[in-house]
Amino acid sequence: MGKHQLGEFEEVVMLTVAILHGDAYGFSIIAEIENRLNRSVSIGSVQTVLQRLEKKGYLESHLGEATAVRGGKRKRYFKVTNLGKSVLEETKDQRMSLWSAIPKVAWDE
């Protein structure tokens, strides 16, 4: 096992941030997860994971411009760091290693 490990929801959030490249903020991340995975998620759970991933150095964020639509509030945008990309690639390799190790006979039962 690698030195970095992601929980399943952490992996989903990081992959979604990468998919949304440049437009990844709380509600866009939720909408993308719900649309792609048909899975309901709360803003609180997403915000908690975003903060944890940023603290680990896997994501970084910046504040966007204030908009009238949001009552002058600014969106916090996230992107995957180089370390985060490496962790995602390591996670993918681990998953693919497991999938490729399943003997064909396991599916024939």
C-alpha positions as CSV (number, residue, x, y, z in Angstrom):
1,M,0.0,0.0,0.0
2,G,1.2,3.5,-0.7
3,K,1.9,6.1,1.9
4,H,-1.2,8.1,1.0
5,Q,-4.6,6.7,1.4
6,L,-8.0,8.3,0.4
7,G,-11.3,7.4,1.8
8,E,-14.0,6.6,-0.8
9,F,-15.8,10.0,-0.4
10,E,-12.4,11.9,-0.5
11,E,-11.6,10.2,-3.8
12,V,-15.0,11.0,-5.2
13,V,-14.6,14.7,-4.2
14,M,-11.1,15.0,-5.6
15,L,-12.1,13.4,-8.9
16,T,-15.1,15.7,-9.1
17,V,-12.8,18.8,-8.4
18,A,-10.6,17.6,-11.3
19,I,-13.6,17.1,-13.6
20,L,-14.9,20.6,-12.8
21,H,-11.4,22.0,-13.5
22,G,-11.7,25.8,-12.9
23,D,-15.3,25.7,-11.7
24,A,-15.1,23.5,-8.6
25,Y,-16.9,25.1,-5.6
26,G,-19.2,23.7,-3.0
27,F,-22.5,23.6,-4.9
28,S,-21.0,22.7,-8.3
29,I,-19.2,19.8,-6.7
30,I,-22.5,18.6,-5.1
31,A,-24.4,18.9,-8.4
32,E,-21.7,17.0,-10.3
33,I,-21.6,14.2,-7.8
34,E,-25.4,13.9,-7.7
35,N,-25.6,14.0,-11.5
36,R,-22.8,11.5,-12.2
37,L,-23.3,9.1,-9.3
38,N,-27.0,9.5,-8.6
39,R,-25.9,10.0,-5.0
40,S,-27.2,12.6,-2.6
41,V,-24.6,14.5,-0.6
42,S,-24.9,17.4,1.9
43,I,-23.0,20.7,1.7
44,G,-21.6,20.0,5.2
45,S,-20.1,16.7,4.2
46,V,-18.5,18.2,1.1
47,Q,-17.1,21.2,3.0
48,T,-15.6,19.0,5.6
49,V,-13.9,16.8,3.1
50,L,-12.7,19.9,1.1
51,Q,-11.1,21.4,4.2
52,R,-9.5,18.1,5.1
53,L,-8.1,17.5,1.6
54,E,-6.8,21.1,1.5
55,K,-5.1,20.6,4.9
56,K,-3.4,17.4,3.6
57,G,-2.1,19.4,0.6
58,Y,-4.2,17.5,-2.0
59,L,-6.3,20.5,-2.9
60,E,-5.8,24.3,-2.9
61,S,-8.4,27.0,-3.0
62,H,-8.9,30.6,-3.8
63,L,-11.8,33.1,-3.5
64,G,-13.6,34.2,-6.6
65,E,-15.2,37.6,-7.1
66,A,-18.2,38.7,-5.1
67,T,-21.5,38.6,-7.0
68,A,-24.8,40.2,-6.5
69,V,-26.5,36.8,-7.0
70,R,-24.8,35.6,-3.9
71,G,-25.5,38.7,-1.9
72,G,-21.9,39.9,-2.3
73,K,-20.5,36.6,-1.0
74,R,-17.5,35.1,-2.8
75,K,-17.2,31.5,-3.9
76,R,-14.2,29.4,-2.8
77,Y,-12.9,27.5,-5.8
78,F,-10.8,24.4,-5.5
79,K,-8.2,22.6,-7.6
80,V,-6.2,19.5,-7.3
81,T,-2.5,20.1,-6.5
82,N,0.4,18.1,-7.9
83,L,0.5,16.1,-4.7
84,G,-3.2,15.4,-5.0
85,K,-2.8,14.3,-8.6
86,S,-0.1,11.8,-7.5
87,V,-2.3,10.5,-4.7
88,L,-5.2,10.0,-7.2
89,E,-2.9,8.2,-9.6
90,E,-1.6,6.0,-6.8
91,T,-5.2,5.2,-5.7
92,K,-6.2,4.4,-9.3
93,D,-3.2,2.1,-9.7
94,Q,-4.1,0.3,-6.4
95,R,-7.7,-0.2,-7.6
96,M,-6.7,-1.4,-11.0
97,S,-4.2,-3.8,-9.4
98,L,-7.1,-5.3,-7.4
99,W,-9.4,-5.5,-10.4
100,S,-6.8,-7.2,-12.5
101,A,-6.1,-9.8,-9.8
102,I,-9.6,-11.1,-9.8
103,P,-9.5,-14.5,-11.5
104,K,-12.0,-14.9,-14.4
105,V,-13.5,-17.9,-12.6
106,A,-14.6,-15.6,-9.8
107,W,-17.2,-14.1,-12.2
108,D,-18.3,-17.4,-13.6
109,E,-20.0,-18.7,-10.5
